[in-house]
Amino acid sequence: KNQVEQSPQSLIILEGKNCTLQCNYTVSPFSNLRWYKQDTGRGPVSLTIMTFSENTKSNGRYTATLDADTKQSSLHITASQLSDSASYICVVSLYNTDKLIFGTGTRLQVFP
Amino acid sequence: EAQVTQNPRYLITVTGKKLTVTCSQNMNHEYMSWYRQDPGLGLRQIYYSMNVEVTDKGDVPEGYKVSRKEKRNFPLILESPSPNQTSLYFCASSRADESSYNSPLHFGNGTRLTVT
């Protein structure tokens, strides 16, 4: 069964600290893996998209990694800011289809 | 500004009263899709459309209808809403040409629907 699992479900950190969110998937055949940020009351916004051949991609203070062998991805947030408080959703795309498999997200709260 | 616009943002209705949630995008995207988001569950796809007059069922299509008469618009129709359709709904769009499998989805800001 195609699944995307994220951990932890929720996370609280202090402003300025780093954190890492995890995503494990069992999706096959794999096309790409996406990370989205969803602020409360808003639609998700794309952070990164990685294909099979990419093992890291950055977007400002956000760095995503992908290990296609172990089917794991992580999103690392450096020097967190209050505006990083949001849900982060991992999404895996099936190869050569329009099908996206969504994780349930990690809710991050950054406190001053 | 490139955007996906949904209306209304909030909607409270009663069981059985037909409603339509509108979605419009200004990016000339071929692909449009509707999702619902419920606590503890990931986004689940309701319907999607690859282009004008082409629509397909997603994972949870029961109780919903869509139409794609124009490229920019993709309304979601609930003919007879029921309480289990109370949810947060998102419309999204993206490119759908041969090079677009790595194109990101652009989401609207959601419609929170309550059916009593």
Boltz contact constraints between the chains, C-beta under 6 A:
constraints:
  - contact:
      token1: [A, 31]
      token2: [B, 101]
      max_distance: 6.0
  - contact:
      token1: [A, 32]
      token2: [B, 102]
      max_distance: 6.0
  - contact:
      token1: [A, 42]
      token2: [B, 109]
      max_distance: 6.0
  - contact:
      token1: [A, 43]
      token2: [B, 90]
      max_distance: 6.0
  - contact:
      token1: [A, 43]
      token2: [B, 107]
      max_distance: 6.0
  - contact:
      token1: [A, 43]
      token2: [B, 108]
      max_distance: 6.0
  - contact:
      token1: [A, 43]
      token2: [B, 109]
      max_distance: 6.0
  - contact:
      token1: [A, 43]
      token2: [B, 110]
      max_distance: 6.0
  - contact:
      token1: [A, 44]
      token2: [B, 107]
      max_distance: 6.0
  - contact:
      token1: [A, 46]
      token2: [B, 104]
      max_distance: 6.0
  - contact:
      token1: [A, 49]
      token2: [B, 102]
      max_distance: 6.0
  - contact:
      token1: [A, 102]
      token2: [B, 42]
      max_distance: 6.0
  - contact:
      token1: [A, 102]
      token2: [B, 43]
      max_distance: 6.0
  - contact:
      token1: [A, 103]
      token2: [B, 42]
      max_distance: 6.0
  - contact:
      token1: [A, 104]
      token2: [B, 42]
      max_distance: 6.0
